[in-house]
Amino acid sequence: MKILITGATGLIGSRLSRQLHDLGHEIVITSRDRERAIAKLPFARDVVEWDPVRTPAPAAAFAGVEAVVNLMGEPVAGRWTAGRKRAIRDSRVLGTRNLVEGMRGARQSVTGTRNLVAGMRTAAESSPNSMLPEALVSASAIGYYGEGGDRVLAEDSRPGEDFLARVCVDWEGEAARAVTAGARVVIMRTGLVLAREGGALASMLPIFKAGFGGRLGSGRQWMSWIHVDDLVALYVEALTNPAFEGPLNAVAPGPVTNSELTETLARALRRPAVLPAPAFALKLALGEMAGAVLESQRVIPRAAVSASFRFKHETLEAALRALLKG
Ligand SMILES: NC(=O)c1ccc[n+]([C@@H]2O[C@H](COP(=O)([O-])OP(=O)(O)OC[C@H]3O[C@@H](n4cnc5c(N)ncnc54)[C@H](OP(=O)(O)O)[C@@H]3O)[C@@H](O)[C@H]2O)c1
């Protein structure tokens, strides 16, 4: 299958692109910096330079493309200035709108060609260029649910109302428009992705290894995580299995509280973790973004489990052991 991936140069995208390539799929990626993307993912069949906030994706990028994965987005970690908040929102909401606009443009140009030669089975119809994306698998985040306390959150739970929740709602709404471009749409509400090379775990490791780890705030907030290998497998499944449609919680079946996460990581590293970061200090250091760290989201992967997806790393202990070995 030929697959177009946005945000392919990122943490999830580079793992997923490599896995899809290894499975024999042809990868086309978009990036704001073509040279950097080629250097990072040299196996990509094509790299399309595109600034997703400014213009619709070029229709030519979709030539022969059967499925699209949408992973682009300004990183959320770090202090949120007004400019960062705008970038976090625009790169997802406007970026996805422009992606779907490009998919629609590609559909119109292909169906236009087909109509011109109506009634005849032409070269255009049988050529790979006349393929249209049949699936859009688009990232979202469990931030969709906002502050959930101890409530168990499944895909049909209500969205929250804070900044990230509103971004997620609008981001998902833009992706859902691809239905009118004839695509099956899957929305990956992703939890905290655990990977050795980047994301939350990579930032926590040096602190915990130095013995300065500790719970964040009360430590009672639920954290829903997923091992990066399971996330990649879930993306592959969502791309290839038509049973997957609509929102999907991309989290492991065993969410933990922040205290449990802290203790499990410290145990895995054989280090103490007795230096808690009080909520007020986090708010001072991170401003509004501290809310995202202190928010409680006890999310379960109901849709993935009903579609018989098998997680390789069901417990945090097992996931961390696999990630930290060697
Ligand atoms: N990692 C997690 O724990 C996690 C959790 C929940 C949800 N997600 C979501 O999953 C998606 C992928 O996550 P990730 O961790 O792989 O992200 P990432 O490593 O930060 O990479 C995202 C990619 O988006 C592009 N990008 C960055 N800033 C942008 C901007 N201002 N405008 C347009 N494009 C921009 C970059 O590609 P180019 O520079 O090549 O253009 C970058 O490689 C994101 O949308 C993220 O919100 C991730």
The ligand as an SDF file (V2000), in Angstrom:
LIG
                    3D

 48 52  0  0  0  0  0  0  0  0999 V2000
    4.2200   11.5260   22.1000 N   0  0  0  0  0  0  0  0  0  0  0  0
    3.1500   11.4930   22.8870 C   0  0  0  0  0  0  0  0  0  0  0  0
    3.2480   11.1170   24.0950 O   0  0  0  0  0  0  0  0  0  0  0  0
    1.7960   11.8930   22.3650 C   0  0  0  0  0  0  0  0  0  0  0  0
    0.6860   11.7720   23.2210 C   0  0  0  0  0  0  0  0  0  0  0  0
   -0.5680   12.1650   22.7620 C   0  0  0  0  0  0  0  0  0  0  0  0
   -0.7150   12.6450   21.4620 C   0  0  0  0  0  0  0  0  0  0  0  0
    0.3710   12.7410   20.6380 N   0  0  0  0  0  0  0  0  0  0  0  0
    0.1630   13.3150   19.2970 C   0  0  0  0  0  0  0  0  0  0  0  0
    0.6690   12.4820   18.2850 O   0  0  0  0  0  0  0  0  0  0  0  0
    1.2570   13.2750   17.2400 C   0  0  0  0  0  0  0  0  0  0  0  0
    2.6880   12.8130   17.0190 C   0  0  0  0  0  0  0  0  0  0  0  0
    3.3660   12.8720   18.2550 O   0  0  0  0  0  0  0  0  0  0  0  0
    4.9730   12.8690   18.3400 P   0  0  0  0  0  0  0  0  0  0  0  0
    5.3120   12.7100   19.7780 O   0  0  0  0  0  0  0  0  0  0  0  0
    5.5200   11.9210   17.3380 O   0  0  0  0  0  0  0  0  0  0  0  0
    5.2750   14.3820   17.9030 O   0  0  0  0  0  0  0  0  0  0  0  0
    6.6810   15.0770   17.6150 P   0  0  0  0  0  0  0  0  0  0  0  0
    7.8090   14.1340   17.8480 O   0  0  0  0  0  0  0  0  0  0  0  0
    6.6820   16.3540   18.3580 O   0  0  0  0  0  0  0  0  0  0  0  0
    6.6130   15.3200   16.0280 O   0  0  0  0  0  0  0  0  0  0  0  0
    5.5530   15.9330   15.3880 C   0  0  0  0  0  0  0  0  0  0  0  0
    5.9340   16.3860   13.9820 C   0  0  0  0  0  0  0  0  0  0  0  0
    5.0520   17.4660   13.6670 O   0  0  0  0  0  0  0  0  0  0  0  0
    5.7280   18.4340   12.8890 C   0  0  0  0  0  0  0  0  0  0  0  0
    5.5710   19.7540   13.5580 N   0  0  0  0  0  0  0  0  0  0  0  0
    6.1340   20.1810   14.7240 C   0  0  0  0  0  0  0  0  0  0  0  0
    5.7860   21.4460   14.9940 N   0  0  0  0  0  0  0  0  0  0  0  0
    4.9660   21.8270   13.9780 C   0  0  0  0  0  0  0  0  0  0  0  0
    4.2930   23.0410   13.6740 C   0  0  0  0  0  0  0  0  0  0  0  0
    4.3740   24.1120   14.4670 N   0  0  0  0  0  0  0  0  0  0  0  0
    3.5520   23.0770   12.5430 N   0  0  0  0  0  0  0  0  0  0  0  0
    3.4550   22.0110   11.7330 C   0  0  0  0  0  0  0  0  0  0  0  0
    4.0870   20.8420   11.9340 N   0  0  0  0  0  0  0  0  0  0  0  0
    4.8270   20.7440   13.0620 C   0  0  0  0  0  0  0  0  0  0  0  0
    7.2110   18.0730   12.8220 C   0  0  0  0  0  0  0  0  0  0  0  0
    7.4850   17.6170   11.5000 O   0  0  0  0  0  0  0  0  0  0  0  0
    8.3660   18.4760   10.4300 P   0  0  0  0  0  0  0  0  0  0  0  0
    9.3160   19.3090   11.2460 O   0  0  0  0  0  0  0  0  0  0  0  0
    9.0480   17.4280    9.6290 O   0  0  0  0  0  0  0  0  0  0  0  0
    7.3920   19.2920    9.6550 O   0  0  0  0  0  0  0  0  0  0  0  0
    7.3540   16.9470   13.8570 C   0  0  0  0  0  0  0  0  0  0  0  0
    8.2400   15.9550   13.4530 O   0  0  0  0  0  0  0  0  0  0  0  0
    1.1920   14.7350   17.6870 C   0  0  0  0  0  0  0  0  0  0  0  0
    0.1250   15.3710   17.0400 O   0  0  0  0  0  0  0  0  0  0  0  0
    0.9390   14.6360   19.1890 C   0  0  0  0  0  0  0  0  0  0  0  0
    0.1640   15.6910   19.6970 O   0  0  0  0  0  0  0  0  0  0  0  0
    1.6300   12.3910   21.0690 C   0  0  0  0  0  0  0  0  0  0  0  0
  1  2  1  0
  2  3  2  0
  2  4  1  0
  4  5  1  0
  4 48  2  0
  5  6  2  0
  6  7  1  0
  7  8  2  0
  8  9  1  0
  8 48  1  0
  9 10  1  0
  9 46  1  0
 10 11  1  0
 11 12  1  0
 11 44  1  0
 12 13  1  0
 13 14  1  0
 14 15  2  0
 14 16  1  0
 14 17  1  0
 17 18  1  0
 18 19  2  0
 18 20  1  0
 18 21  1  0
 21 22  1  0
 22 23  1  0
 23 24  1  0
 23 42  1  0
 24 25  1  0
 25 26  1  0
 25 36  1  0
 26 27  1  0
 26 35  1  0
 27 28  2  0
 28 29  1  0
 29 30  1  0
 29 35  2  0
 30 31  1  0
 30 32  2  0
 32 33  1  0
 33 34  2  0
 34 35  1  0
 36 37  1  0
 36 42  1  0
 37 38  1  0
 38 39  2  0
 38 40  1  0
 38 41  1  0
 42 43  1  0
 44 45  1  0
 44 46  1  0
 46 47  1  0
M  CHG  2   8   1  16  -1
M  END
$$$$
